[in-house]
Amino acid sequence: MAPSQSTADVSVIGLGRVGLPLALSFADRGLEVLGIDNDAARLDAVREARMPFAETGGEELLERVHASGRLSLSARVTDAARARHIVITLGTPSFSHIEIDMRDIRSALDDLLGVLAPGQSLILRSTVAPGTTEFVAGYLAKHRGFEIGEDLFVAHAPERIAAGRFIEEIDTLPCIIGGVGARSGEVVAELFGAFAAPIVQTSPVQAELAKIWTNILRYSNFALPNLLMMDCERYSANVFEVIDLINRDYPRGGIAQPGLTAGTCLRKDFAFSEERSAAPGMLLAVSRVNESVPLFLLEGAKRRLGALSDRKIAVLGLAFKADTDDERDSLAHKLIRLLERELADVVVHDPHVPTPTVSLAEAIDGAEVVVVATNHSEFRDPLTLATIAERAAADCLVVDPWNCWGAAQVFAYASELALLMPTPPSG
Ligand SMILES: NC(=O)c1ccc[n+]([C@@H]2O[C@H](COP(=O)([O-])OP(=O)(O)OC[C@H]3O[C@@H](n4cnc5c(N)ncnc54)[C@H](O)[C@@H]3O)[C@@H](O)[C@H]2O)c1
């Protein structure tokens, strides 16, 4: 039963890249939603129907919800208790101690402690270390005497949607729910039943493990081709040819392509396993491989050109992955820092991110090295290659771990790449 003071169906605490699309999607399905964030600029943007970050279809969704009047906003976490369901979508970084940093969740929990009432549910949508949901339930039982699963409901319902695909995947990606006690799973399933995605009930710790291992799998999957790329350089072998040899007509799986593997989730979720791992160091090694790709690219350029000081180096891409404006934990920034420590003259172009960058032409004009740090669609366009061939220095080195133009070389001279360009029709 909903508490008597209830004025919304669901509150969402933390209107970030996970929380805002979720809050909007609930409202779009007809629920009365209260969105909570302590960032005044973010609240202003949402109030004015401006998406604070790019999400495919997000603007239209926000406009629709704005017109419906079903989303209210607040800066106070305690207001969340006006709804029957409270979903926490706060950030959960990791400390450099290889340990989850749950200060935001602890702070929200303490704010909510005095205002929660029987009949409400508290749902952790944030990614958390195994055991966190039981900790939250235990904390509420200890300090308020709730019987979790009977009079207050606590569950982990992890977000596994990739940024940029939210609107498409919220109705298709199975929704995992790990409820504490007898009835939490069932109560929380009523909320997520607003979406068409199948609901899979499990225990809280299995939900936590499933989420973090979804990301650990991706992070490790990309570390393998990245390590292979470095091995290939050592043996003067071509990583793309070796990958083709591995994958071609092989019936038992295959290896991914190399690239700069990072982002706010992959770079920290492994730590939630590593903090009490049975094989300490294994996932740290995965992280070290991915983290060393920028240095590998820099050193590869140095091996071919000598010192990089005073050379103009164009870095294409600041976002952590293709076609997003999200720069958080992007390895492009690390690459730039390393290049600047070589006293190179670094210029950057990225058509998506909020950080101001120069135009493609300006970045490439006279560049002696072009590094493709992010495989944005715009860069994969042959026109970008044509611009490099026309405007970069004659002997420009192009560093492209993504194989954007099918050249199948991590390090290639612009003159070699130019041969790949389609010849204009004659006459
Ligand atoms: N970004 C993704 O693609 C993604 C995907 C799956 C899961 N996750 C997980 O979801 C969680 C949220 O990630 P995110 O990328 O949306 O984070 P985010 O940093 O974009 O969003 C967090 C929001 O919470 C707000 N906030 C912080 N402290 C607050 C407080 N005390 N009170 C009210 N608001 C507060 C911030 O202003 C921000 O808007 C994390 O656990 C993350 O690991 C993220």
The ligand as a MOL file (V3000), in Angstrom:
LIG
                    3D

  0  0  0     0  0            999 V3000
M  V30 BEGIN CTAB
M  V30 COUNTS 44 48 0 0 0
M  V30 BEGIN ATOM
M  V30 1 N 26.6110 6.0010 -17.4930 0
M  V30 2 C 26.2810 4.7820 -17.8630 0
M  V30 3 O 26.2400 4.4890 -19.0610 0
M  V30 4 C 25.9210 3.7150 -16.8470 0
M  V30 5 C 25.4100 2.5250 -17.3200 0
M  V30 6 C 25.0300 1.5500 -16.4010 0
M  V30 7 C 25.1980 1.7860 -15.0480 0
M  V30 8 N 25.7320 2.9580 -14.6000 0 CHG=1
M  V30 9 C 25.8330 3.1670 -13.1540 0
M  V30 10 O 24.7520 4.0180 -12.7800 0
M  V30 11 C 25.1500 4.8870 -11.6990 0
M  V30 12 C 24.9680 6.3250 -12.1270 0
M  V30 13 O 25.8230 6.5870 -13.2250 0
M  V30 14 P 25.6960 7.9170 -14.0820 0
M  V30 15 O 26.6360 7.7860 -15.2170 0
M  V30 16 O 24.2550 8.2080 -14.3660 0 CHG=-1
M  V30 17 O 26.2390 8.9770 -13.0280 0
M  V30 18 P 26.1650 10.5670 -13.1480 0
M  V30 19 O 27.3610 11.0690 -12.4300 0
M  V30 20 O 25.9330 10.9420 -14.5790 0
M  V30 21 O 24.8620 10.9140 -12.3310 0
M  V30 22 C 24.7950 11.0600 -10.9670 0
M  V30 23 C 23.8670 12.2350 -10.6670 0
M  V30 24 O 23.6810 12.2870 -9.2660 0
M  V30 25 C 23.7320 13.6310 -8.8300 0
M  V30 26 N 24.1090 13.6210 -7.4160 0
M  V30 27 C 25.3080 13.3420 -6.8570 0
M  V30 28 N 25.2260 13.3800 -5.5260 0
M  V30 29 C 23.9370 13.6800 -5.2230 0
M  V30 30 C 23.2140 13.8590 -4.0110 0
M  V30 31 N 23.8220 13.7130 -2.8350 0
M  V30 32 N 21.9120 14.1650 -4.0780 0
M  V30 33 C 21.2730 14.2940 -5.2700 0
M  V30 34 N 21.9030 14.1340 -6.4490 0
M  V30 35 C 23.2150 13.8420 -6.4290 0
M  V30 36 C 24.7540 14.2720 -9.7460 0
M  V30 37 O 24.5770 15.6770 -9.8320 0
M  V30 38 C 24.4580 13.5740 -11.0890 0
M  V30 39 O 23.5160 14.2900 -11.8590 0
M  V30 40 C 26.5870 4.4970 -11.3810 0
M  V30 41 O 26.5800 3.5290 -10.3600 0
M  V30 42 C 27.0870 3.8770 -12.6740 0
M  V30 43 O 28.1430 2.9780 -12.4590 0
M  V30 44 C 26.0690 3.9370 -15.4820 0
M  V30 END ATOM
M  V30 BEGIN BOND
M  V30 1 1 1 2
M  V30 2 2 2 3
M  V30 3 1 2 4
M  V30 4 1 4 5
M  V30 5 2 4 44
M  V30 6 2 5 6
M  V30 7 1 6 7
M  V30 8 2 7 8
M  V30 9 1 8 9
M  V30 10 1 8 44
M  V30 11 1 9 10
M  V30 12 1 9 42
M  V30 13 1 10 11
M  V30 14 1 11 12
M  V30 15 1 11 40
M  V30 16 1 12 13
M  V30 17 1 13 14
M  V30 18 2 14 15
M  V30 19 1 14 16
M  V30 20 1 14 17
M  V30 21 1 17 18
M  V30 22 2 18 19
M  V30 23 1 18 20
M  V30 24 1 18 21
M  V30 25 1 21 22
M  V30 26 1 22 23
M  V30 27 1 23 24
M  V30 28 1 23 38
M  V30 29 1 24 25
M  V30 30 1 25 26
M  V30 31 1 25 36
M  V30 32 1 26 27
M  V30 33 1 26 35
M  V30 34 2 27 28
M  V30 35 1 28 29
M  V30 36 1 29 30
M  V30 37 2 29 35
M  V30 38 1 30 31
M  V30 39 2 30 32
M  V30 40 1 32 33
M  V30 41 2 33 34
M  V30 42 1 34 35
M  V30 43 1 36 37
M  V30 44 1 36 38
M  V30 45 1 38 39
M  V30 46 1 40 41
M  V30 47 1 40 42
M  V30 48 1 42 43
M  V30 END BOND
M  V30 END CTAB
M  END
